């Protein structure tokens, strides 16, 4: 048994070394470089949670290539996929304290910091993808990104996973089909309430454990865009894919505000503009690859259901009251503006 003083010394040493290791993995390092301008070289950690073969990672690599070229090598980016820098919460906190420079994180996973971002979780909010893009790239999106500044984070642009769909072991066409089923849900009250309105039982399960949970029957189903269903191979352990497009999952490209402001203005501009420009490229890649994802899922033997307009409208009507809860508990004005913008865009 360790003596108290010796034990305390070892704890302090372990804590100190751990803190130094974590800081060293994420913090910005500046060195005298050999760039064209002969100035400092800034090393940047860019983290996200997706697999290397996804459009998210390809966009991150394209970002790296572009900013390194535009900056004549003064910016050097290392991309860390698959949550190598930690969970979404840990990466968000890394941006806040400056131990990580850039992150691409899902809105649903960081809504605990910015509740207004739950607007993306509202069922059947976007009538179609193009209207969603216009909202994200317009005044509404800018207002949402601006809310990150209070968290010492610079919101740059919205990337996407796309529309969400349900997977299950039974057909899901009407609200009755959901009753009593257990669905994995993110830790978002809006998403959990959506399942409750459908008569299902939402259960929070860590994303890394979801495949096994579906395989073992811990939960009966889950919701995600095609890019996630395919890359995580959820279709291997679920019999049915329902193309519901009932919700939308966005990602936010974010920079550490403190770190960004410490850079020369020309480098700040390169980073922000490149991040914005690549949002459109990443979305287009998602759409292009979804066709291939769907073919692979069908080839596996998973039954694919396309809802009729009537079936989709019934699910929309049952879950509509979730919007009211967002309005009452989060931000009434923001949702009202979204409705108004959607109405105008549908009339164009």
N, C-alpha and C positions, 0 to 999 in steps of 0.2 A: 504494500500500500504506500502511495506517495505521501511524503510529508507535506503539510500545507504550504510552506514557503516554496518548496521545489515545484509543487503542482501549479501554484500561482505563476511562477516564473515561466514554466513551460506553456501555460495558456497564453500568457502575454506574448511570448515569442511566436507562437503559432498564429495568433491573431494579427500580429504585425507583419509577418511574412505573407499571410494570406492577403492582407490589404495591399501590400506592395505588388504581389503577383497579379491581382485583379486590376489594379491601376495600370500596371505595365502592359497588360493585354489590350486595354481599350484606349488609353490616353493618347493624345496627340503628341508626336515627337517632331521637333524641328531640327534639321541639320543643315550644314552648309552643303549645297548640292552642286551638281555639274550641269544644271539646266541652262537653256539658252540665255536666260537673263542673269545667270550666275548668282541667283539669290538663294533664299532658304528653300528647302524641300520640306513639304508638309505631308506627313504620313497619316492616312485616314483609314479608320476601321468602319466598314459598311456591313451591317448585319441584317439578316432576315430569316424567316422560318421555313422557306420552301426548299424543295429538293433541287439539285443542280440542273436537272433537265427541264425545269419549268420556265415559262416566259418571265417570271419574276426574277429568277437568277440571271437569265440571259439579258434582261434589262439592266441588272446591276453590273454585269460585265461590260455592257455597252456604255454605261455611265462611266465606269473606270477608264475605258479606252478613250472616250471623248474628252473627259476633263484632263487626263494626262496629256493628250495631244494639244488641246487648246491652251494649256498652261505651260507648254514647253517643258514638261517634266517636273514643274514645281509642286504639283499635286501628285501624290502617289497613293493609290487606293488599293486596299486589300479587302476582298469580299469574303464574308463568312456566312454561308448558307446553313440551312437546317438547324437554326437556333444554336449554333456553335457559341455564340456570345451570351446565351441565356434565353430565358422565356421572354415573351413580349413585355411583360411587366418589368423584368430585370433590364431589358434593353432600353425601355422607356426611361427608367430611373438612371441608367448609364448616360443617356443624353442629358438628363437634368443636371447631373453632377460633373459632366464633362469627361467621363472615362470611356465614352464611345462617341464617335462623331456623327454617324449617319445610321438610320434604321428605316426599314420598310416594314410597317406593322399593320395588322388588321384593325379596323376601327372598332370591331366588337370586343377585341381583347384589351383595348385601352380606354373604353368608355367609362371605366371607374374613375379615371382622371378627368375626362371630359364627357360628362353625361350627354351633352348635346349630340355627340357622335352616334348615339343610339338611333338617330333618325334613319340611318341606313338599315337598321334592323327591323324597321316597321314593315309588317307584311303587306305586300302588294302596293308599295308606295310608287315605284317607277312604272309607268305604263309600258315603256320599252327602254332599250339600252341607250338609244340616241338622246332621248329626253334626260335620262340619268346623267349622261356625259355633259350635256349643256348645263344642268344644275350644278354639277361638281366643278365645272370650269367657269361658272358665272358668279354672281354676287353671293348666292347662298353658299357655294363652296368656299369662296374667299372669307366669308364670315366664320365658317367652321374652322378653317385653317388658322384664322386670326386668334381663335380661342386658345390655341396652343401656347401663345406667347406668355400667358400667365403661368405656364409650367416651365418657363425658361427653354422653350423649344420653338424652332422655326418650322412651321408647316409649309411645305413646298408645293405638293400636288397630290391628287388622288389617283392611285393606280387601281387595278381591279383583280378580283378573282372571278367576278361575273355573277349571274343569277344563281340562287341556291335551288337545289332540288332535294327531294326526299329519297332515301333508300330504306328498304324494309324487307321483311320476309312475307308480307301479305300485300295485296293490292290496296292502294290508297287513292280513292277517287272522291269520296264524300266525307264530311265531318264524322259520320258514324264509323267510318273505317279506322279512325284514329283513337276511338274511345278505349281507354284502359291500357293502351300501349305505352311502353317506356321509351322515351326518346332522349338521346344524349343532347344536351344543350350547353352552349357557352355560358359563362358566368355573366350573363346580361339579363336583367329583369325583364326587358322588353321581349327577348327571345323566349324566355321561360313562360311569360304570360301568353305568348302566341300559342304555345303548345297546350296550355291550360284551357284556352278558349276552344281549342279543337277537341278537348276531352282527353288529351294524352297526359302522361306524367313525365315532366321534364326532370332529367337527372344530370348533374354536373359530373363529368368525367374528364380527366386530363387527356388532352388530344393524343399524346403518345401512347395512351392505353386504350384508345378507342377501337382499334382493329381487334384486339383480343377480347374486348368487352362485347363487341358484336358477335364474334365467333363463339363465345361462351354463353351468349344469351343473357348477359347482364343487362343489356338494353335491347329493345326490339328494332330500333332504327335510329337514323341520324339525318341531319341536313348539311349540305355543303355544295359548292359549285362543282362542275364537272372536273376541273383541273385537280381538285383535291380528291374527289371520288376515284379518279383514275390513278393518280400518283400514289395515293395511300392504299390503293387496291381494296377499297371497301366493298366493291362489287363482288369480290371473291367470297365474301362471307354474308352477302345479302342477296336475296332472290329477285328483288324488284327495285327498279329505278323509276320513280315518278317524276317526269319533267314538268314540274309545277311552276318554276320561276316565281316562287312566292316571296322571295326576299333577295336582297342584293348584298354582296360582301365586297367592301372596298378596303383598300390598303392606303396608308398615308406615308408618303416619303417625308422624312423629318430630319432636321439637322439640330445638333446641340447649339443653342443660341449663343451661349458664352463663347464656345469655340469659333463659331462662324464670325462673330464680331471681332475676334482677335486676328482675323486674316486680313491681308491687303484687300482693298475694295475690288480690284480687278479679279481676284480669285473668288471672292464672294459672288460676284456676278456670274462667273463661269459655272460655279456649282449650282446656283439657283436656276439659271436659265436652262442648263442641261437637264436638271431634274424635271423641270416643267415640260420641256420638249419631248422627253422620253416617255411621258405618260401616255400620249397618243400611240406611240409605237408599241408599248407594252399591251395596251388594250386591244390593238389590232391583232397582235400575236395570240392573245387569249382566244379571240373569236375564231381565228384561223385554225387553231389546234383543237378547238372544241369538237369539230366534225370528226377528227381522228379519234379523240377520246371516246366519243359516242360509239363509233364503229368497233373499237376494241372492247367496250363494255358489252355491246350486243353479241360480239363473237364469243364472249365468255359463257354465254348461255343465260345471262341475266335478262329478265323480262323488262322491256322498256315501255312505259305507259305515257302516252301523250294525252293530257287532259283536254276535254272539250271546253269550249268557251263557257258553257253553262256550268260545268263542274268547277272550273277555276273561279267563276263568279260566286259560287256558293261558298267556297273556301274563303274568298276575299270578304264576303259579307259577315261570316262568322267571326273573323279575326279583326274586323274593322274597329272594334272598341279599344283595341290595343293602342290605336292612334290617339284616342281620347286620354289615355293614361299618360302618354308622352306629353301631350299638351298640358295636362294638369300638373304633372310632377316634374317636368324637365323644362320645356320652353314652348309656350303657346305661340309666341310671335314667330319663332323660327318655322314651326310646322305650318302656320298660316301662310307664311311667305312661300314655302315649298308648294303648297296647294295652288296658290295664285300663279306661280311660275309654271307649274305643270299645266294648269288650265290654259294659259296663254300659248304655251308651246304646242299643245294639242290642237289649237285652233289655227296654227300657222300652216 
